[in-house]
Amino acid sequence: MDTSRQLRADAARNAERIQRAARKVWAEQGPDAPLEEIARQAGVGISTLYRRFPDKGVLARAALEQCLAEDLSPAQERALANPDPLLGFTMLIEAALALAAREHNTLAAARMSGSLTADVAAEFNEGLAVLAQRSQRSGLMRADLAPEDLPRFVVMLFSILWTMDAETNGWRRYLAFLLDALTLEAANPLPPAAALLTRPRPENFPI
């Protein structure tokens, strides 16, 4: 391997380590954690971090794109390949909510730094619309559902995450409510309700 190729490979590995360290540090310490701590946990100098990620917004966006590529994109491929479009629709929303619950501090860091823009969800929204249309054509989902409804439903579901501990998976109850409202079948038994937290909405919560 020539020197320039080796340097590019080293830089790519450093960038990946920094992104993973950022997600870990933000999960443990919150979205205000210093970049110096991220560099330390990544095993690089702060100058190396800044060469690849000149500010927090660039790093937060890259870390968010990393977890989307690793978790949400494969889930979307599986959902679109599922022969049952309603099950695929459900699988894709579940994957998005699980990711948001797990990576809420990465999302918060991206929002606080101005890098959480609408295009982040463009591919997800397109996949969800395809699955909804397939479900409608199969007679599994109400015909009056419009594509514009879907991003709003997802935002509604995301907005409940701050009211519960992420580890409870309590969001599944509200996803079940939504699915019963969208489908033509009789209501299904709901998952148990998570305890309602009465704390004020955190300012750094992403949704």
Steps between C-alpha positions, in 0.01 A plus 500: 500500500643841405548771760212721386255209507621403847449857620146505362423168670640629830294818471183299433564278802561806719177659379301185576651475850419865568138457389454193720666672793272802454190283517632322809602819681174678421302196617690498830552872564236679294521709182704774670798269564829662393667402176822442692336206678384359167854525362639332811259206477569469127872477573590802286622850567258791495679640194425174315133532593484859375676416174224253415210674678558876515209562738248317713228525238706318239588227751140463623369468145767241414428300816128509424559387141716215631222358718242550224720311255565218745151459647222677311605443138530120540167496687342691212636250247351213700168681538471572129584138418235361734209344306258636762508880445322578826753296694777676311344838586490401867857370495633823352329727755614269782859525375482880486356530850749255649783698342362833624462363853855364500667793322295785645810687618661474156178641353504773764861589418410524131194715570682731741781555249262566210588188302174308554335605175195359321706313241623262771163323490438523123590139416306368801190702408515373142520139617214548743285651225570206268400251770184696583398508134559125465292441814218712360504315167485170692198617699695495828506874571232765485473660157474858630853500642711757311879494457518836679354338811791262549781739606259663742408166655869421546565837666204438731648165601848647547358772722388253766850364558593775746207399726645157583826322561632376167575155642129430560410484129178668612469661157372165370162566663451820301620340179233233556238776543612657175498175306149419620391844379657445157394144431166345420520209741350482848702661780783287632605465866735781598842460660513615864522872569829649617497716812431865420790721603396843624836669457513812277581444135881525469617789285760278335254227401512463122127485427 
